[in-house]
């Protein structure tokens, strides 16, 4: 659908996950309205895990860069999260990490980060985004295509399916944060612009259960037992989260961990015996399982090199739509937060001398509500 249109001073975000929320907040001072189009139905409440977030049950520790970026986007983030139950750790002293056959050295430092469940983290971000008055959601939508001008050099909106009706919406900026199933690569290639892609098969199975420990550890808050390749393919993590509970995650590469082997609590605990060290297995003795086993499988990771082609004006791609990373390394949300900060800095520079008082008022009001 091609027809040149004037802009509306509106931004459209495809995907309401973490990347979409963070970018919406980041650019909110620079647009009159930001519309988030989310494919999942509207959650019952902020703590409900959406069907599209299959990784939500697993460990969500923030890397330093992500922690700092979120503090920049949402002033007071760290303090608020600790009040809500996040575990603030000394990243070098409270982490016991067995890596490539040796324990990493631990010592007191000034480097800190947070441990928590995905639901606690995302519900907080959802609340902060909800306080920004020019951001709105439309749930249960499937974006089908982009709207462009006659020569395809500019994207000015999207066409989507909602309540069995095909609709369209216009905007000055469209940001695709819809994840690994993003339509952008296929859409561009239909226009004659192939997107180079790197793909690595990893055969990862991620399995997580939540526990109460009979004897909680007093010498660490998170322990990682990482496999030493190529002879070992199974790793595990024991992490403290809110409410004095612990999550245990097993990560098996190259299809060596099967969902059926860890579905039941007995099989899950027995599998921890096969880790490089017996530490997590021993910690789970006399423990109480608080959840079913959550499974997340990642057959491959990929990097779509959008930077090697010229995107149409008005279109950005971010988050997992660009690069799906091995989740064991915990980089996904931190990268999304850094991308949001970079996009905000771009618009801050672009509109430095513009009269944007009305838009900036929305941002100021959100900070006031927070305070």
N, C-alpha and C positions, 0 to 999 in steps of 0.2 A: 504494500500500500504506500504509494509515493505521492506526496502533495506538499509543496512548500508551505510552511506555517510560521507564524510569528511565535516567539517564546512567551511563556506565561509566568516567568520568574518562579517556576516550580521545579523541584528535583524529584525524580522517581527512583526509588531503591527497589530492585528486584531481589527479594529474599529478606526475611525478618529475623535471621539468626544473629549471632554475635557480631559478625562483620557488618551486616546491614544496620543494626542498631547503632553501632559505634560510628559508622560513617554518617548516618543520619544526624546524630548529635553533633558531630564535628562540623558539618556544613550548615547547621541550622541558623547561624547568624547571617548567612549570605543568601538565603532564599526566603521568599514570603511563605512558601508552603513546601513541605516534604511529604510525599506519599510513599509509604512502604507497602509493597504488594507481596503478600505471603501465601504460599501454596497450601499450607496446612490450615485446618479449621481453627477458629479462635479458641485458645485454651480456656478451661474453666476458671483458672486463676493463674497468677504469675508463677506459682510453683509447679504447675502442671508441665510435664515434659512432653513436647510436641513429637508426633510420629516421625517427623523428618530429622530429628536430632538423635539418631541411633547411638551415638557415642556418649550421650548425656549421663549415663550411669557410671562412667569411669572416672578415674582420678583427674582432677583439674587444678594442678598447681600452676602458678604463674611464674614465668621467667622474669628476671629483673626488668628487662626492657618493657615487657607487657605490663607489669605492675606499675612502672613509672608512667607509661603512656596512659593508662587508665586514670591515674591520679591527675594527669594533665587534662584529660578530657572531662573528668568529673572530680573537681576539687573536693577533698574530704573522703575520697574513695577508700583509702586504706583504713582510716580510723572507723569509718562506718562499717566496713566489712568485719573488722575485729569485734565491734559491738554486736554484730549479728551472728557471730560464732566462728568466723574464719580464724585459722590458727596462724599467727605470725611467727615465723621462724628465722633464726640466724641461718642463712643459707649454707654457710660453711661449717657450722658447728652442730646444727640440729639434723643434718643430713648424713646418714651412714650409707656410703655408696661403694659397693664392691664392683669394680670395673676392670675388665681384661685381666682378671686373676689377682688383683690386689685391692686393698681398701684405700680409698682416697684419704689424704690427710685431712683431719678436722681441727679447726681452731676458731676461737671467738673472732668475730668480725663485725663490721658495720653494715654488711650486706644482708638485707631482709627480703622476704617475700611471703606469700600467703598460701595456705592449703585450705581447700574447701570442696564441697560438692558442686557440680555444675548447676544444680537447681538453685542453690544459695547465691552463686555468682550471677547467673543470668536473671534471676528475679530482681536483684538489686539494680542491674543495668536497665532492665525493663522499667522499673520504677522511676529511675532518673530520666530515662528517655520520655516516659509518660508525663513528666513535669514540663517538657518543652512544648509550648502550646501550638507551634506550627508544624508539628510532626503528627501524622495520622496513619492508621493502618487500614488496609483492606485485606481480609483473610479469604482463604479458600479460592485463590485465583491461580490461573495457569497462564503465564505469559507465552504467547505464541510467536510473536514477531516484533520487530522494531518498525517504527514509522520513520521514513526518511524523505528528504527532498528528491527532486527529479533525478539528479545524477548520483544519488546515494552517498554524497560526501558529508551529510549531516543527519544525525538522528535527532528527531524532535518529539519522540514519544514511543508508546508501546501499544500493541494490540493484545488483549488478554481475554480469557474465558472466565466468567464469574456467574454463578447461579444459572448455568446452562445458556448464558447469553454472551455473545462476542461483543466486547466493548473496546474503547480506545481512550487513552489519556495522553495529554500533551505535556511536555516539559522541556526546560532549557538544558537539563542534565539528566542522563539515565545512567545509573550505576548497577552493574550486574554483580550481586553477591549471592547468587542462588546456589553456589556450591559445585560439586563435581559434575552434577547433571546439567550444568549451565547450557543454555541454548546458543550462546554467542559464537562459539567456535563453528558449529554447524551452520549457523546463519551467515557468518562471514564467508565460509567456503562456498555457499550457494551463490554469493555475490561475486565469486571468483577470486577470493583472497584466502588462500590456504594458510593455516596457522601451524607453524612448526611445533612439534610436541615431543618431549622426552618422557619415556615410560619405563619404569623399573618394576619387575615382578618381585613381590616380597612375601606373598602368601601368609600374611599376618592374621592370626586369630587372637583377639583381645578378650579376656574373660575376667569379670569382676564380681566379687561378693562383698557385702558389708558385714562386719562382725563387731560384737562386744568381746573384748579380751579379758580373760580371767585375771591375767597378770600383765597389765599395760606396761610397756617399756618406759624406763625413766632416763635412758641415755640417748634417745633420739626421738624425732617426731615423724621422720620419713626414712625408710630404708629401701634401697634399690639393689637388687642382685641382678647384674647385667650379664648376659651370656658372653662367653669368649668365642667368637667365631674363628674358624668354620666348624669346630668340633661341637659347639654348644649352640642350640637354637631357642632355648627356653629361658626367659627371664621373669622376674617378679618384683612387685613393689608393695610395701606395706606402709600406708599413710594414715596419719591421724586426720580426722575431719571434725566438723562441728558435733556437738552433743556427746563428746567423749567416745565417739565411735571410730572405727578403723575400716578403711577400704583396702582390699587386697586385689591386685590385678596381676594376672598371668599373661604374658605375651609370648606367643610361639610363632617363629618365622618358618617360612618354606613349607607351610602346610603340615607342620609336625604336631600342632595342637588342634584337636578336633572338638567341636561343640559338644558332641555326645559324651566325651570323656570327662567333661567338667560340669555337665548340666546339674548333677546332684551334688549336695554339699560334701558327701563322703569322697566322691571322685575328685572334686575340686581340691580338697585338702590333701588327698593322696598325691595329686599332681605337684603340689608344692614341695614334696619330698624329692622331686627330680631336679629342683633348682640347683645352681652351682654350689650353694651352701645350704645347710639345714635350718637356717635362722627363722625363716617365715613359717616353715612347717612346725617347728618347735613352739613358736608364738601362738599358733592356732590350736594347740592342744588345750582342751578344756574351754575352748571358745564357744560362743553362741552365734550362729549365723542369723543375720537379720534380714536377709534378702534372698531372692532367687539369683541364679547366675545370669548376669547380663553379658551377651555376646556381641562383639563388634568385629566384623571381618573386613580386612582391607587387602584385596588380592594384589593391588599394585598402587604405586604412587606415580604422579605425573606432574609435569611442568609444561604448561601451554605458553609458548613464547610470543605473547601478544606484542611484546616490545620490538619484535622483528618485523612487524607490519605497521601500516598506518591505519589506525582506527578512525572511523568517521568522527567528525566533530560532535561533541555532545554525548559521547559514550565513554564510560570508564568500566574497567573490570577489576574486581578485587576479591580478596579472600580465597577460598578453595576453588573459585571459578578460574583462578590463575594457576594455583599450585596446590595439589593435595599432598601433604607431607606425612611422613610416618608419625602417627599420633603418640608413639612411645616417647618421643623426644619433647613433647609438650610445647611445640612451637606455634601451633595454628592460631590460638587466640592472641598470643603476643604479636604475631605478624599482622593480624587483623587490626589490633590496636595501633601498631606503628603505621600501618597504611592510613588509618583514619587521621592520625596526627599529621602525616605528610600531606594528605588532601586538604585538611584544614589550613595548613600553612600556605599551601598554594592559593587558596581562595582569599586568605588574609592578605597575601601579597598583591593579588590581582585587584582586590577591592579596597586597597589601603586608602585611597583618596576618594572613594565613592561615598555617596550619601546613603548609608544603609541603617539609619537610625531605627526605622520600624522593625527591620529584621533583628538587629542587635538587641532590641528591647525584649524579644522572646527569650534570647539567651540569658539576659540579665534577670528576667523574671524566674527562669528555671533555677538559677543559682540562689535567688532570694528564697524560693520555696524550699530548696534544700536546707538553707541555713535556718 
